[in-house]
Amino acid sequence: MRWRGLAWTVALVALGVVTGMWLGPTTPWAQTANGTRVGFVDIQRVLARSAAGMAAREQLEKEKAVMQKQVDAQRADLEQLRDEIEKKGQLLSADARREKQELLERKVRDARRLVDDLQGTLQKKEEAMLGKVLQDLGGLIQKVSKEKGYALVLERQRSSILYASAETDITDDVIRAYDDETKKGKK
């Protein structure tokens, strides 16, 4: 019984070898049997390494720092009021203590609202920046793909590419083209 399984395995391997010899050498992943080339672009790497992507990220970081200063100022104000209530709370009348407590609660709600608003604003700006970069990249990816002879180009993260050879990666070409186009636009 064991010999029969081994015989089948040997027969299948031999069939594979014969078929491989008959079909000729295998084609790389980037080029299918009919000559169609397939490649990919890593958009995250383009955003991280291109001049425009780095400039956009720096701008977002500056805006984030300004927003963080606003949040820090409100946080300091809240801590000061909280300390005042803790230290002087025993000396205040019940009505004055209740008013201070209500003021603190209002300021906490306002601070939470501010943080939510600022996060939403930052997210919208990030999405707008990403949308503009992706719009710019659309034409560039098409141009580079045509120049390199690719019939199909996938986006690395969204297409769930598990493996691709280095020859199929046109990301660096897209970054160079994007940087060149950005430089031309500034002139």
VMD Tcl script that draws the C-alpha trace (Angstrom):
set ca {
  {0.00 0.00 0.00}
  {2.82 2.36 0.91}
  {4.65 1.52 -2.31}
  {1.59 2.37 -4.34}
  {1.45 5.90 -2.81}
  {5.16 6.38 -3.48}
  {4.69 5.19 -7.07}
  {1.91 7.74 -7.61}
  {4.08 10.52 -6.18}
  {7.00 9.60 -8.45}
  {4.64 9.42 -11.45}
  {3.20 12.89 -10.69}
  {6.67 14.40 -10.27}
  {7.79 12.82 -13.54}
  {4.68 14.14 -15.27}
  {5.46 17.62 -13.94}
  {9.04 17.45 -15.17}
  {7.97 16.24 -18.63}
  {5.27 18.91 -18.85}
  {7.77 21.58 -17.77}
  {10.23 20.47 -20.40}
  {7.51 20.42 -23.05}
  {6.19 23.91 -22.16}
  {9.65 25.42 -21.91}
  {11.09 27.55 -19.13}
  {8.64 29.12 -16.74}
  {7.83 32.79 -17.13}
  {8.47 35.23 -14.27}
  {5.55 36.57 -12.28}
  {5.87 39.96 -13.94}
  {5.22 38.50 -17.38}
  {2.39 36.10 -18.04}
  {2.36 33.40 -20.69}
  {0.88 35.75 -23.29}
  {3.54 38.44 -22.63}
  {1.39 40.71 -20.45}
  {3.47 42.38 -17.73}
  {2.06 42.90 -14.25}
  {3.56 45.23 -11.66}
  {2.73 46.97 -8.40}
  {3.12 50.31 -6.64}
  {3.43 50.84 -2.89}
  {1.45 54.06 -2.37}
  {2.50 54.30 1.30}
  {6.15 54.31 0.25}
  {5.43 56.99 -2.36}
  {3.79 59.14 0.33}
  {6.68 58.57 2.72}
  {9.57 59.13 0.29}
  {8.39 61.57 -2.36}
  {9.13 65.27 -1.92}
  {5.44 66.20 -2.12}
  {4.46 63.46 0.33}
  {7.09 64.58 2.85}
  {6.05 68.23 2.45}
  {2.40 67.33 3.03}
  {3.31 65.29 6.11}
  {5.38 68.18 7.49}
  {2.46 70.56 6.96}
  {0.14 68.18 8.80}
  {2.64 67.90 11.67}
  {2.79 71.71 11.97}
  {-0.99 71.95 12.08}
  {-1.10 69.12 14.60}
  {1.40 70.98 16.82}
  {-0.74 74.14 16.75}
  {-3.81 72.10 17.66}
  {-1.88 70.34 20.44}
  {-1.00 73.75 21.95}
  {-4.71 74.59 22.13}
  {-5.46 71.30 23.85}
  {-2.53 71.73 26.26}
  {-3.72 75.24 27.19}
  {-7.20 73.93 28.00}
  {-5.73 71.01 29.94}
  {-3.63 73.39 32.04}
  {-6.71 75.52 32.70}
  {-8.65 72.43 33.81}
  {-5.85 71.27 36.11}
  {-5.64 74.72 37.67}
  {-9.39 74.78 38.35}
  {-9.29 71.21 39.71}
  {-6.42 72.12 42.06}
  {-8.31 75.21 43.21}
  {-11.38 73.13 44.02}
  {-9.29 70.57 45.92}
  {-7.33 73.14 47.93}
  {-10.00 75.77 48.57}
  {-13.05 73.53 48.34}
  {-13.27 73.09 52.12}
  {-13.24 76.86 52.65}
  {-15.98 77.59 50.10}
  {-19.67 77.55 50.85}
  {-21.71 74.66 49.47}
  {-23.16 76.87 46.73}
  {-19.74 78.24 45.70}
  {-18.23 74.73 45.70}
  {-21.13 73.43 43.56}
  {-20.69 76.35 41.11}
  {-16.95 75.64 40.81}
  {-17.69 71.95 40.27}
  {-20.25 72.75 37.56}
  {-17.75 75.14 35.93}
  {-15.16 72.36 35.94}
  {-17.61 69.91 34.37}
  {-18.53 72.45 31.66}
  {-14.87 73.07 30.89}
  {-14.21 69.32 30.70}
  {-17.07 68.95 28.20}
  {-15.74 71.92 26.21}
  {-12.24 70.40 26.19}
  {-13.58 67.06 24.97}
  {-15.56 68.83 22.25}
  {-12.46 70.78 21.22}
  {-10.37 67.60 21.02}
  {-13.06 65.88 18.93}
  {-13.34 68.91 16.61}
  {-9.58 69.18 16.19}
  {-9.24 65.46 15.49}
  {-11.99 65.69 12.88}
  {-10.36 68.73 11.27}
  {-6.97 67.02 11.19}
  {-8.48 63.86 9.70}
  {-10.26 65.87 6.98}
  {-7.05 67.69 6.10}
  {-5.15 64.41 5.97}
  {-7.81 62.88 3.71}
  {-7.75 65.94 1.45}
  {-3.95 65.79 1.22}
  {-4.05 62.07 0.47}
  {-6.77 62.60 -2.13}
  {-4.73 65.27 -3.91}
  {-1.60 63.12 -3.91}
  {-3.54 60.10 -5.18}
  {-5.11 62.21 -7.92}
  {-1.65 63.42 -8.97}
  {-0.30 59.87 -8.85}
  {-3.07 58.39 -10.99}
  {-1.78 59.92 -14.20}
  {1.86 59.38 -13.26}
  {1.34 55.68 -12.56}
  {-0.37 55.35 -15.91}
  {2.51 57.16 -17.66}
  {5.25 55.13 -15.94}
  {3.36 51.87 -16.53}
  {3.04 52.57 -20.25}
  {6.71 53.56 -20.50}
  {7.79 50.34 -18.73}
  {5.42 48.17 -20.75}
  {3.10 47.05 -17.93}
  {-0.43 46.06 -18.86}
  {-1.62 45.85 -15.24}
  {-0.36 47.65 -12.12}
  {-1.74 46.87 -8.66}
  {-1.53 48.81 -5.40}
  {0.49 46.77 -2.89}
  {-1.63 47.10 0.28}
  {-5.12 47.16 -1.20}
  {-4.54 44.22 -3.55}
  {-3.12 42.06 -0.78}
  {0.01 41.14 -2.71}
  {1.71 38.48 -0.65}
  {4.81 38.23 -2.80}
  {6.19 40.05 -5.80}
  {9.67 40.10 -7.25}
  {11.66 43.32 -7.17}
  {11.43 43.66 -10.96}
  {7.67 44.15 -10.71}
  {7.94 47.04 -8.23}
  {7.67 50.36 -10.07}
  {7.30 52.42 -6.88}
  {10.74 54.05 -7.17}
  {10.02 55.00 -10.78}
  {6.74 56.58 -9.70}
  {8.49 58.48 -6.88}
  {11.09 59.86 -9.33}
  {8.37 60.86 -11.81}
  {6.31 62.47 -9.03}
  {9.31 64.41 -7.73}
  {10.14 65.56 -11.27}
  {6.57 66.69 -11.86}
  {6.50 68.49 -8.48}
  {9.74 70.33 -9.36}
  {8.32 71.33 -12.76}
  {5.16 72.63 -11.07}
  {7.18 74.87 -8.73}
  {9.14 76.47 -11.59}
}
mol new
graphics top color blue
foreach p $ca { graphics top sphere $p radius 0.5 }
foreach p [lrange $ca 0 end-1] q [lrange $ca 1 end] { graphics top cylinder $p $q radius 0.2 }
display resetview
